Amino acid sequence: MKKILRWLILGGTLFFLLKALKDNWLEVSAIRINSTGWLILTTATSVTLLAHIWAGWIWTWVLKELNQSVSSIEFIQVYLKTNIAKYLPGNVWHYYGRIIAAKNANIPTNIATLSVLLEPLLMLAAALIIIVLFGSQLLVNNVNFNLYILQFLMLIIVLGILHPRFLNPAIQLLDRWKNKKSHQEKQLINSFIIKDYPLKPLLGELVFLGLRAAGFILTILALNSLNWAQIPLLVGTFSCAWVLGLIIPGAPGGLGVFETTAILLLQNHFPTALVISAIALYRLISILAETVGAGLAWLHERISN
């Protein structure tokens, strides 16, 4: 059923995108990028790359919240090298690679798994915070207002799940999935108790999404002028499209889901051809930034060794 659902979502989103491109092809093909626009796109790529490096650093914060002493540079390299694997079928291989790398660094498997599971939860909470703050311009009717209330309730639930009162039982639950342990190993597991709310990683994820949104806004700015009043709309739209790409079981890396959501939310505020061109460019920028990040991490590792 999961495979069928994924193919249905992928097929539906691709059909929508192809139809939108077909209906607006003449306008899309007429868009040109000048030298200033290319400079802005280069800046957008750099900002997106910085966002991924920052996300890798946040992962080290999460591990330290779980009482693990790790090398920030080493684990940022792991994060960047595995990040590109999210485009493989299944959309889980980047998580798997990080768990294996953490395990090889003598981090218990259950703690490594929990650190990887916490990342999307923290990202989801950060995105919902941004949507609640900047998503008011997306509300056009009572249905959308009800959706806004639902998002607010989801934010409260996610923020509650991140509390140590819920996270510590999760650690114990992950521990039960493994074989029985000796008394000494159980005492070691009991030391992996989160004492404080993971506020620092949560704030870090807000910065991460801010950088990603900045890359998206710069991409649109490369094609068309913007005014400051449109920035909250674009930030809210990006966060909504990004979080749906994160949680909806569709194509790897949110491919198709992000683009479809962005078009639906922005088509009443910007020319559709502009939106299609911008999201296509932003997808290329994102993949390029992730590829460059993985390449730089591999090169730095080779030079260090």
Secondary structure, DSSP 8 states (H G I E B T S, - for coil): -HHHHHHHHHHHHHHHHHHHHHHTHHHHHT----HHHHHHHHHHHHHHHHHHHHHHHHHHHHHHHTT----HHHHHHHHHHHHGGGGSTTS-HHHHHHHHHHHHTT--HHHHHHHHHHHHHHHHHHHHHHHHHHGGGG--SHHHHHHHHHHHHHHHHHHHHTSHHHHHHHHHHHHHTS----HHHHHHHHT----S--HHHHHHHHHHHHHHHHHHHHHHHHHS---GGGHHHHHHHHHHHHHHHHHS--SGGGTTHHHHHHHHHHTTTS-HHHHHHHHHHHHHHHHHHHHHHHHHHHHHHHHH-
